[in-house]
Amino acid sequence: MFATASEIVRRRELLWILVARNLKIRYKGSALGFFWSLLGPLCLIVIYAVFLRLIRFSIPRPVLVTGILVWQFLATCLGDALYAVVGNANLVTKAAFPRIMLPMAMVAANLVNFLLSCVVLGVYLAVAGADWGAVYWFPAILLTQTALCFGVSLVLSAANVFFRDTQHILSVVMLAWFFMTPVIYPVSLVRAQQFPSWVETAFFANPMTGILSAYRTALLSAEAAPAGLMALSFAVAWLALAAGLWIFHRVQPAFGDEL
């Protein structure tokens, strides 16, 4: 695995080429092209602002918009991961390079889009009068979410090579994961129910629970969850990365035979 890391560093120019290609493919043929990275989040904010006003939903708009944009980073990475290897079959079978660079480039491209979304989100939160008292935690939270996205993407990109039903399973899992994560409701709503401690622990064993809670604390000064529960979510995210690296490393030699 360390040899793979050194090979990635040596071939970093290829990694940048793959990242640029992924960014170009997303907006290929679009009249506005890369500007959709900014217009997409802006349209989302407007849509949810109108929607919440119409139905008089109780959750504050900044809380909901932050949750949706953060969730989209994960969902986009996992959706694209299905084709990170399968969609590059010719490259995998005909060129010698670390295969892990394919899902890595895909996550990096989505990270660029997410950072641009964060620019729009930051402007919106500033206009909404958000208190960024703990914004200095943002890089650590972003790094943890990126680690989670990369780890799960490695598993999915490898699984789809051997088991093409992975995409159908993922659609069901993502729907369940969405509602098990405080995307459209604040963490405080769950904690206020006074569930047994093991239920709360299981809730934070979902890494996106702690990550979303951390984002809202950093950007909106929302009430922070207990440090132990936050540490659990972050630990699971980094364990997902370790598991993804190990699984991908073990199965990648068989990619050529399956593709």
matplotlib code that plots the C-alpha trace (Angstrom):
import matplotlib.pyplot as plt

x = [0.0, 2.9, 4.3, 1.0, 1.2, 4.6, 3.4, 0.5, 2.9, 5.1, 2.2, 0.5, 0.3, -2.0, -4.2, -4.6, -5.5, -8.2, -9.6, -9.8, -11.4, -14.1, -14.9, -15.2, -17.4, -19.9, -20.7, -19.9, -22.3, -23.8, -24.2, -23.2, -20.6, -18.7, -20.9, -23.5, -21.2, -22.3, -25.8, -26.8, -26.5, -28.0, -31.1, -31.3, -31.3, -34.1, -36.2, -36.0, -36.6, -39.9, -40.8, -40.4, -42.4, -45.3, -45.5, -44.4, -41.9, -40.5, -36.8, -34.8, -33.7, -30.0, -30.1, -31.9, -29.8, -26.6, -27.8, -28.8, -25.6, -23.4, -25.5, -25.2, -21.4, -21.7, -24.5, -22.7, -19.5, -21.2, -23.2, -20.2, -18.1, -20.2, -18.5, -15.1, -13.5, -16.2, -16.5, -12.8, -12.5, -10.3, -7.9, -7.8, -7.1, -4.6, -2.5, -0.3, -1.1, -2.5, -6.2, -7.0, -6.4, -9.7, -12.0, -9.5, -9.8, -13.6, -13.8, -11.4, -13.5, -16.6, -14.7, -14.0, -17.7, -18.6, -16.1, -17.7, -21.1, -19.7, -18.8, -22.5, -23.5, -21.2, -22.6, -26.2, -25.4, -23.7, -26.8, -28.9, -26.9, -25.3, -22.8, -19.6, -18.1, -16.6, -15.8, -12.1, -13.3, -14.5, -11.2, -11.1, -14.8, -14.4, -11.3, -13.3, -16.2, -13.9, -12.2, -15.7, -16.6, -13.3, -13.5, -17.1, -16.4, -13.5, -15.7, -18.5, -16.2, -14.6, -17.9, -19.5, -16.8, -17.8, -21.4, -23.4, -26.4, -24.5, -26.1, -29.6, -28.6, -27.0, -30.2, -32.1, -29.3, -29.0, -32.7, -32.6, -29.3, -30.8, -33.7, -31.4, -29.2, -30.3, -30.3, -33.9, -34.1, -31.6, -29.7, -31.3, -34.7, -33.6, -31.7, -34.8, -36.8, -34.8, -34.1, -32.1, -28.4, -27.7, -30.1, -28.3, -25.0, -26.3, -27.5, -24.0, -22.5, -23.8, -20.8, -22.9, -24.8, -21.7, -20.3, -23.6, -23.8, -20.3, -20.9, -23.9, -22.0, -19.2, -21.3, -24.5, -23.3, -25.8, -25.7, -22.8, -23.4, -21.5, -17.8, -17.9, -20.7, -19.0, -15.7, -17.6, -19.0, -15.6, -13.9, -16.3, -15.6, -11.9, -12.4, -14.5, -11.5, -9.1, -11.6, -12.0, -8.3, -7.8, -10.6, -9.7, -6.0, -7.0, -9.4, -7.9, -5.6, -8.7, -10.2, -8.7, -10.3, -13.7, -13.7]
y = [0.0, 2.4, 1.5, 2.6, 5.9, 6.6, 5.6, 8.1, 10.8, 9.9, 10.0, 13.0, 14.7, 11.8, 12.4, 16.1, 15.1, 12.7, 15.3, 17.9, 15.3, 14.5, 18.1, 18.7, 15.6, 16.7, 19.9, 18.7, 20.2, 22.6, 26.2, 27.5, 24.8, 25.1, 28.0, 25.4, 24.6, 28.0, 28.3, 24.8, 25.6, 29.1, 27.5, 25.0, 27.8, 29.7, 26.5, 25.6, 29.1, 29.2, 25.7, 26.3, 29.5, 27.7, 24.8, 26.7, 24.0, 24.6, 24.0, 27.2, 27.6, 27.8, 24.5, 22.8, 24.2, 23.4, 19.8, 19.4, 20.7, 18.6, 15.5, 16.2, 16.0, 12.4, 11.3, 12.6, 10.9, 7.6, 7.8, 8.5, 5.9, 3.1, 4.0, 5.2, 1.8, 0.3, 3.4, 3.4, -0.2, 0.5, 2.5, -0.2, -3.0, -1.3, 1.1, 0.5, 2.9, 2.7, 1.9, 3.8, 7.0, 6.6, 6.9, 9.4, 11.7, 11.3, 12.3, 15.2, 16.6, 16.4, 18.1, 21.0, 21.3, 21.1, 23.9, 26.1, 25.3, 26.3, 29.7, 30.2, 28.8, 31.2, 34.2, 33.0, 32.4, 35.8, 37.5, 35.4, 36.6, 33.3, 33.3, 31.6, 31.4, 28.0, 28.2, 27.3, 23.7, 23.7, 22.3, 19.3, 18.6, 18.8, 16.5, 13.9, 14.0, 13.7, 10.7, 9.1, 9.8, 8.3, 5.2, 4.3, 5.2, 2.8, 0.0, 0.8, 1.3, -2.1, -3.9, -2.7, -4.4, -7.8, -7.3, -5.0, -5.0, -2.7, 0.4, -0.9, -1.7, 1.7, 3.5, 1.7, 2.2, 5.9, 6.5, 4.8, 6.6, 10.0, 9.6, 8.1, 11.2, 14.7, 16.3, 17.8, 18.0, 19.1, 16.7, 18.5, 17.2, 13.6, 14.3, 16.0, 12.7, 11.3, 8.0, 5.4, 6.1, 3.1, 4.6, 7.9, 6.1, 4.1, 7.4, 8.9, 5.6, 6.9, 9.1, 11.6, 12.4, 13.8, 15.4, 17.3, 18.3, 19.6, 21.6, 23.2, 24.0, 25.5, 27.5, 28.3, 28.1, 25.3, 23.5, 21.0, 17.4, 15.7, 15.3, 11.5, 11.1, 13.4, 11.5, 8.3, 9.7, 11.0, 7.7, 5.7, 8.0, 7.4, 3.7, 3.7, 5.1, 2.5, -0.3, 1.1, 1.3, -2.3, -3.8, -1.9, -3.0, -6.6, -6.9, -4.5, -7.2, -9.0, -5.9, -6.8, -10.2, -8.9, -6.0]
z = [0.0, 0.7, -2.7, -4.2, -2.4, -3.8, -7.2, -7.0, -6.0, -9.0, -11.3, -9.8, -13.2, -14.3, -11.2, -12.1, -15.7, -14.4, -12.0, -14.8, -17.1, -14.5, -14.0, -17.8, -18.3, -15.8, -17.7, -21.2, -23.7, -21.1, -22.2, -18.8, -18.2, -14.9, -13.7, -12.8, -9.8, -8.5, -10.0, -8.7, -5.0, -5.6, -7.2, -4.4, -1.8, -3.6, -4.1, -0.4, 0.7, -1.3, -0.3, 3.4, 3.2, 1.5, 3.9, 6.9, 7.9, 11.3, 10.6, 9.9, 6.3, 6.9, 8.9, 6.0, 3.2, 5.0, 5.5, 1.9, 0.4, 2.7, 1.9, -1.9, -1.6, -0.2, -2.5, -5.7, -4.7, -4.1, -7.2, -9.4, -7.6, -9.3, -12.6, -11.4, -12.5, -14.7, -16.7, -17.4, -18.5, -21.5, -19.3, -16.6, -19.0, -21.3, -19.1, -16.0, -13.2, -9.6, -10.1, -6.9, -8.8, -10.6, -7.5, -6.0, -9.0, -8.9, -5.2, -5.8, -8.7, -6.5, -3.7, -6.0, -6.8, -3.1, -2.2, -4.9, -3.4, 0.0, -1.4, -2.4, 1.0, 2.8, 1.1, 1.9, 5.5, 5.8, 4.4, 6.8, 9.7, 10.7, 13.6, 12.4, 15.9, 15.3, 11.6, 12.3, 12.6, 9.0, 7.5, 9.9, 9.3, 5.5, 5.7, 7.7, 5.3, 2.3, 4.0, 4.4, 0.8, -0.4, 1.7, 0.8, -2.9, -2.9, -1.7, -4.2, -7.2, -6.5, -5.7, -9.0, -11.0, -9.6, -8.8, -11.2, -8.9, -6.6, -8.2, -7.3, -3.8, -3.4, -4.3, -1.5, 1.0, 0.2, 0.7, 4.1, 5.0, 4.1, 6.6, 9.3, 9.0, 10.3, 6.9, 6.9, 10.7, 13.4, 15.7, 18.7, 17.5, 18.0, 21.2, 22.7, 22.5, 25.4, 23.8, 25.7, 25.6, 23.3, 20.7, 20.7, 20.4, 17.4, 15.9, 16.1, 14.8, 11.5, 10.6, 8.7, 11.9, 13.6, 10.4, 9.8, 13.4, 13.3, 10.1, 11.7, 14.8, 12.8, 10.4, 12.4, 16.0, 16.6, 19.9, 19.8, 20.4, 23.3, 22.4, 22.9, 20.4, 17.9, 18.3, 17.5, 14.2, 13.2, 14.1, 12.0, 9.1, 9.3, 9.8, 6.6, 4.8, 6.2, 5.3, 1.8, 1.2, 2.4, 0.4, -2.8, -2.5, -2.1, -5.0, -7.6, -9.2, -10.5, -12.2, -15.6, -15.6, -14.8, -17.2]

ax = plt.figure().add_subplot(projection="3d")
ax.plot(x, y, z, "-o")
ax.set_aspect("equal")
plt.show()
